[in-house]
Structures are given as C-alpha cells and as structure tokens.
Amino acid sequence: MDYSKMGGGRAGSNKPRFKPEDLKRDGKAGTGGKASKEELLARMKAQSDAKKKED
C-alpha cells in the first residue's frame, strides 16, 4: 500500500475543546471556579459542628 498518496493527517485533532481563559472564574485561576481545599474543609467542619449541636 502506498501511504504517500493517502494525504496528510487531520490537522488540529489534538487541540483541547476548551479555552484556558474559560477556566478562570471568580478570581480563581485554573480551578474553574471550584472552592479550594481549605474552603471545603471549613465548610465540612461547619456542617459537622451544626450536626453535633442538632443532636
């Protein structure tokens, strides 16, 4: 088989389907607007304390 006559590969097939600028929201660059680990831990501790007070 003569692969030289097949033509080139598809250009740009490995490009990501998103723009990195779209991930930067709410001043949290690169996290997609997700909460940081510290914020998540604080929220979980607050929920735990609220549950303890409820019992």
LINPE-V853490 format. One record per residue. N is the residue number from 0. SS is DSSP state (2 for helix, 1 for strand, 0 for the rest). NEAR is the number of other ideal C-beta (glycine too) atoms within 12 Angstrom. D_FIRST is the distance of its C-alpha to the first C-alpha in Angstrom with 1 decimal. Layout:
n=N ss=SS near=NEAR d_first=D_FIRST
n=N ss=SS near=NEAR d_first=D_FIRST
//
This chain:
n=0 ss=0 near=5 d_first=0.0
n=1 ss=0 near=6 d_first=3.8
n=2 ss=2 near=8 d_first=6.1
n=3 ss=2 near=7 d_first=9.0
n=4 ss=2 near=7 d_first=9.3
n=5 ss=0 near=9 d_first=9.6
n=6 ss=0 near=9 d_first=13.1
n=7 ss=0 near=10 d_first=15.4
n=8 ss=0 near=9 d_first=16.6
n=9 ss=0 near=9 d_first=19.7
n=10 ss=0 near=8 d_first=22.6
n=11 ss=0 near=9 d_first=25.7
n=12 ss=0 near=9 d_first=24.5
n=13 ss=0 near=8 d_first=26.3
n=14 ss=0 near=10 d_first=29.6
n=15 ss=0 near=11 d_first=32.5
n=16 ss=0 near=9 d_first=33.9
n=17 ss=0 near=10 d_first=37.4
n=18 ss=0 near=9 d_first=39.4
n=19 ss=2 near=14 d_first=41.3
n=20 ss=2 near=11 d_first=44.3
n=21 ss=2 near=13 d_first=44.5
n=22 ss=2 near=16 d_first=45.2
n=23 ss=0 near=16 d_first=48.3
n=24 ss=1 near=15 d_first=51.1
n=25 ss=0 near=14 d_first=54.8
n=26 ss=0 near=9 d_first=54.7
n=27 ss=1 near=14 d_first=52.6
n=28 ss=0 near=15 d_first=49.6
n=29 ss=0 near=15 d_first=46.4
n=30 ss=0 near=17 d_first=47.9
n=31 ss=0 near=16 d_first=47.4
n=32 ss=0 near=15 d_first=51.1
n=33 ss=0 near=15 d_first=51.4
n=34 ss=0 near=16 d_first=54.6
n=35 ss=0 near=17 d_first=54.8
n=36 ss=2 near=11 d_first=55.5
n=37 ss=2 near=10 d_first=59.2
n=38 ss=2 near=16 d_first=59.6
n=39 ss=2 near=14 d_first=58.1
n=40 ss=2 near=13 d_first=60.4
n=41 ss=2 near=14 d_first=63.4
n=42 ss=2 near=15 d_first=62.6
n=43 ss=2 near=15 d_first=62.2
n=44 ss=2 near=14 d_first=65.5
n=45 ss=2 near=14 d_first=67.3
n=46 ss=2 near=14 d_first=66.1
n=47 ss=2 near=14 d_first=67.3
n=48 ss=2 near=13 d_first=70.7
n=49 ss=2 near=12 d_first=71.1
n=50 ss=2 near=11 d_first=70.3
n=51 ss=2 near=10 d_first=72.9
n=52 ss=2 near=9 d_first=75.5
n=53 ss=2 near=8 d_first=74.8
n=54 ss=0 near=7 d_first=75.6
//
